[in-house]
């Protein structure tokens, strides 16, 4: 049984419409979990519980929110939970994404004090927190009703309270929880979060500790979680995990992977978008930036480095794609303003120097994303912090279609999970940099476009393929099977 904030797909059109249901969570969670879905047959298989947010979801489900969805691995038993807009806004926009999301990324530095756009985590008021609790309780209740499920796998920060609630509800199976984001340093968080916010974080930690197995992306995340559990929840460190009262909670590190075969299939036939083809026509090295338009991604810092290197005479073309995310969430406004200003400055400098520049804030087709990852000479990611950041992994696999001497250099932020998971691959084309060090950003970019840094190697590609999405999910679920209820 999988409990996830979002549904497996959204029904955006009514029954009988030519367009089918739309995947709601393309990217991290769906891509990672999809290969492990067991087809539903004769009362066994995978049940997915998610929120019903599609405009026509109710037309496809029974009175309890159930339906069977067709997937590439067979039928999926799916349940949607419905919430009124006020409750969902308090849960999703005001607590999950205005408070927890910026808070969870404070792994090493207080970013609101280090940048001109990163928001302070906005401590939710009583009503907003009550909405967050209500949604988590609804998921726990729905999970508890699945009495025949041997295991429940709860995903991500939006449902951080659900493991403890599920345990308290009497669910008799094993409970696993996986956090897809980083976990913060409590001392760093305390510099920008008020006392009430720290109390909310303590409740989140207590909720996570309701699981029998807590999975995180990196050893650093696991260490910071253990520290927070001790400071905020009175847990005691024990071999392999934490002692919480008379219970043992296993804590493990499970870096997320990607579906390599699916990505390669797309990469082999993907055509580059026309605007990128025009950039390449000049013959300059192509630098690509690809991510969601999020304040955790270091986009203004990267654009400033691009501007500086252009200004110093650097010869390259830049194509940046920032897909819109969390539209309407107020804490993103300042970030979008700063990013737009940085993009204008970069475009002006590129024009003055006769270089190619493209920065789009839009979602482009997946095939065009993969084509850009495949064709770029430098893949420049710059997350301030990240649970994993799948772009470098996707780029490494897409680049495998090129000859070794023609492949790209991949740059990643030093506090992204990928830099930790693939530490030791610096000579294999995966180079980390501090996004808040302007000189380091510029020097790294200059060295990459000059061909002075290692390019993606067969060794890196093999490692990404070995630690793919199936390996990640299999590892977690295997450990969950060995966890006491």
Secondary structure, DSSP 8 states (H G I E B T S, - for coil): -EEEEE-SEE--S-TT-SS--EES-TTHHHHHHGGG----BTTBS-EEEEE--STTGGGTS-TTSEEEEEETTEEEEEEEE---HHHHIIIIIIIIIIIIHHHHT-SSS-HHHHSSS--------HHHHHHHHHHHHHHHHHHHT-TT-SEEEEESGGGTTHHHHHHHTT--SEEEEE--S----HHHHTTTS-HHHHHHHHHHHHHHTTSSEEEESSHHHHHHHHHHHHHHH--EEETTEEEETTEEEEEEE------HHHHHHHHHH----HHHHHHHTT--EEEEEEEES-TTS-HHHHHHHHHHHHHTT--EEEEEEEE--STT-GGGHHHHHHHHHHHHHHHHHHHHHT--EEEE-S---HHHHHHHHHH-SEEE---SSBS--SHHHHHHHHHTTS-GGG--EEEEETTBHHHHHTTT-GGGTEEEE-TT-HHHHHHHHHHHHTT-S----HHHHHHHHHT-HHHHHHHHHHHHHTS--
